[in-house]
Amino acid sequence: MQRVIQVSLNRNPWSIEVDAHARLEVYLSESATALASDPDRDEILLDLEQAIVEQCKRRMPPNATVISLAELAPALEEIGPVTHSSATAPPNETTTGNATSSSTRPLQQVSQGAWISGVCLGLAQHLRVEVTLVRVVAVALLFFTGGAALLLYGVLMMLMPFAPLDPQLAAPASIPAKSREWTELLRSKLATLAR
């Protein structure tokens, strides 16, 4: 039996096993120390917490509600240690071992973790907001525009490129996978017609 505690990651409550919490506490402490001189330290740490949550959620079995060391350790390894070097990094950019957290992330559809095509998830990652907020706004727009927001969603599906699939993460669910397949097929047909 493993003890479980509640923690706040990026201002959201999460259940985490005690040994995973100890490892996470060390990682975040080391990251905070590395960012001590950065004026955006608190914002970067919140973004880092969000990245950790996303990496753990992708590794968790379906219906799991507790983050264990089995999900946390590979997530932290993939993110890598946080380093801050004002001499080598442009302003507002902090480097982690395998990724860069900067003020502009590419605007791409993210199929892994998507509900339909990944437009809302891609917008959320680009804007650095919770995907739930983007989805709520999308549904509200759907009702307030009398369905015209569906046209906007379709246009964004066609215009936004797809983020590459990460082989370490679970494959996209059936609807996002089919949506990606149909969108890429339609794009290729339109490209052929445009020639």
N, C-alpha and C positions, 0 to 999 in steps of 0.2 A: 504494500500500500504506500502510495506517495502522497505527501502533504502538498496541498495546493493553497496558494494565496492569490489575492486580487492586487493587480497593479494598474497604473495608468500609463498607457503608452500613447503618445500624441493626443493626450487629453481624452482617451477612450479607455473604459475598463476592460481588462483582460484577466483571465485566470491562467496562472502559470505554476508549474511545479517548483518546489523550493530549490532544487539543485539547478534548474534552468534559470531561476531568478538570480541565484548567486553568480552564475556565469554572465548573465545580462548586466548585472550591477557592475561587475568588473569592467566589461566592455564599454559601457556608457561612461563610467568614471574615467577610463583611459581616454575616451573620445573627448570628454569635457576638458581634460587636462591639455590635450593636443590643441584644442580650440580656444584656450584661455585668452589669447590676445585677439581673437576674431570678434569684431563688433556685432556680427550676426550669429554669434555662438548659440543663443537660445533657439533661434529659428532653425539653424542647421541641426541641432540636436533633436528638435521635434520632427524634422524631415527624416532624420536617421531612424528615430523610433518608428515612424510610419513605414519606412523601407523594411525594417526588421519584421513588423507585423505582417506586411504583404508577403515577405519571403516565408514566414512561418505558416501563414494561412495556406499558401500554395502547397506546402509539404504535409499539412495535416490531413489525416484520413477524413472521409466524409462524416459529417455529424459530430466530429470531435470538437470539444469546447475548451480544452485545456492545452496550453503550449507546453510541450515537454522538451527535454534536452535533445531528444532525437530530431526535433524540428529546428530548434534554436541553433545548435552547433553548426550544421551545414549552412544555415542562413547567415550566421556571423562570418563563417569562412568565405562565403561567396561575396559578401559585402566588403570584407577585408578591414584592416585597421584604418582609422581616420588619421590623416596627416594634414597639417596646415603649414604651408610654406608660402609666405607672401612674396618671396623672391621668384618662385616658379609658377604659382597659380595666378591667373587673372583675378581682378577684384570680384568678390561675391562668388568665388568658386573654391570649393574644398574637395580634395581628392580622397577617395577611399580606395582600398586595395584594388578592386576590380571595376569600380564605376566612378563616375563623376557626378556630383550633385551641384548643378549650377542653376542660375535663375531662369534659364530657358531650356526646357526639355522639348524634344521633337514632338510635334503633333502627329500622332499615329494611332490607328485603331489597334487595340490590344485584345486579341482573341482569347487568350488564356485568362479566365476569370470573368469573361464577358457574359451578358445575358442574351444579347441579340447579335450584334456585330462587333462591338468593342468601341463604338464611337464615344459613349459616355465615359467608359473607363479611360480611354485615351485622352479625352478632354480633362478629366479629373487629374490624371498624372501630369499633363502639360501645365494646368493651372495650379497644381499642388493643393488640391482640395479633396475632401472625401468624395468618393464615387457616389455614395448615397445622396449627397446634396445635388450632384449633377443629374442623377436619375430622377429625383423629386422635381427639380426644375423642368426637366424634359416632359414628365407626365403632366405637370401644371400647364406647360405651354401647349401640350396636346389638347387639353380641355379648353383653355382660353382662346385658342386659335381655331377651334372647331375642326381639328384634325389636320390643319395646314402644317403643323410641326412635323408630321410624317414626311412631308415633301422635303423639309429641311434636313431631316435625319437621312433620307435617301440620298440627297445631294452630298452630305458629309460622308456617307458610306462610299460614294463613288470617288470623292476627291481626296480623302485622307488615306495615305498609304498604310499598309499593315506593318506593325512591328514584327520583326523576325520571331519565330517561335523558339522558345527556350527549351532545349531538350531535357533539362533538369526538372522542369515543371510538368505538371499534369497536362495532357493534351486538352485542347479546347473541347467544351461540351458539344453535343450534336448540333444545336442551333447555331452557335457561333462558327463551328467548323463548316457547316453547310452555307452559312451566310458568306464566309470568306471565300469558299469555293465558287459560289454563284457570282459574287462581286468580281473576283479575278477573271472569271469566264466572260462576264459582261464587259469588263474593261478591255480584254483582248479582242472581243468582237467589235467594240467601238473603235479601237485602234486600227483594226483591219479596214473598217468602213471609212475611216478618215484618210486612208492612203489613197 
